[in-house]
Amino acid sequence: MNGIIKNNMHESISLSKKIGGKIEIKSKKKLTKETLSVLYTPGVAEVSLAVAKDKKLSFDYTIRKNTIAIVSDGSAVLGLGNIGPEGALPVMEGKALLFKELGGVDAYPIVLATQETKEIIQIVKAIAPTFGGINLEDISAPRCFEIEETLKKELDIPVFHDDQHGTAIVVLAGLINALKLVKKNIKNIKIVISGVGAAGVAIAKLLIKYGAEEIILADSRGIIFSERQEGMNPIKKEMAKITNPNNVRGNLKEALKNTDVFIGVSGPNLLDKDDIRKMSRNSIVFAMSNPIPEIMPAEAKKGGAVVIATGRSDFPNQINNVLAFPGIFRGALDMKTKNITDEHKLKAAEVIAGLVKKPNYGKIIPEALDLKVAKAVAEVFKKQK
């Protein structure tokens, strides 16, 4: 398996050097002597004056209509960690490619040479007039929470941190179908989430909104509980108040006892088959650490898990954010939505789940490149306006 990953990495480097990036800007109209005076001066002056008089027209007369910024500081890139803005740029380019190919959204990668929270907020606010929306990407927790919340309050365009909400939407979509297969109700199950960063927190919050009543969060120091002092931050303290209703203590392995669902957004090889055996009958395992999951699917199956998902494309049931973000922004741009709400996220998850008409153990979620998904998710915004 490591050989496959190395081959893919070599091919990616070779192709990147050959093509010099994954995206480009193209003119929508052919430039001629006749069109020059309309597309640029003197004709553009009338458009500029109209927009200056009524700024809302920028969403109709300019690229704002269909353009978002993918903003990252490179502090938490995929499974690579804090690799800085230049290291993050190839990932943001790839994200822009997915936006265009799957959602028809023009997305531009913007990587920032700062990891200061206040600076990032000010920069994004300053560039916002160019864009119809802001997709925050690969910004480490807990800073990402403050950055997103502040920008949502202070901008009049949608702001969406995909590492949080895209992940949560697709996890919920997969879980909806997984629970159908094992005939369990989300209100009556125990869920353990490994990882209390951007993804883990957002997943927990969305599952609670959907009806989950018993969720335990665990980080590298163990279970999050209300009296815990070590390794806590304001977000973890907030989560301690709304999770772990029985005030369970201990480590991740201990948390798994009689658990129905394990969701991993943390690190590689944290569990083995014996840990999965501690879970309830017909257990569900979403081990999404990339490229190496918290437990490999074959090992989870040996432990008795019946529905298994990962974040990888070479195993069944890939939980991939690409099922959410192109459609989310397609719908938000089309409807000029200023705020992407929890209701939008819940409905998007239900729509994605519903696209799998007959779920089975090897298919609880649509394929990552299924073109129907973005269109279906975008429709959520028409119904929720």
Secondary structure, 3 states (H helix, E strand, C coil): CHHHHHHHHHHHHHHHHHHCCCCCCCCCCCCCHHHHHHHCCCCHHHHHHHHHHCHHHHHHHCHHHHEEEEEECCCCECCCECCHHHHHHHHHHHHHHHHHHHHCCEEEEEECCCCCHHHHHHHHHHHHHHCCEEEECCCCCCHHHHHHHHHHHHCCCCEEEHHHHHHHHHHHHHHHHHHHHHCCCHHHCEEEEECCCHHHHHHHHHHHHHCCCEEEEEECCEECCCCCCCCCCHHHHHHHHHCCCCCCCCCHHHHCCCCCEEEECCCCCCCCHHHHHCCCCCCEEEECCCCCCCCCHHHHHHCCCCEEEECCCCCCCECCHHHCHHHHHHHHHHCCCCCCCHHHHHHHHHHHHHCCCCCECCECCCCCCCHHHHHHHHHHHHHCC
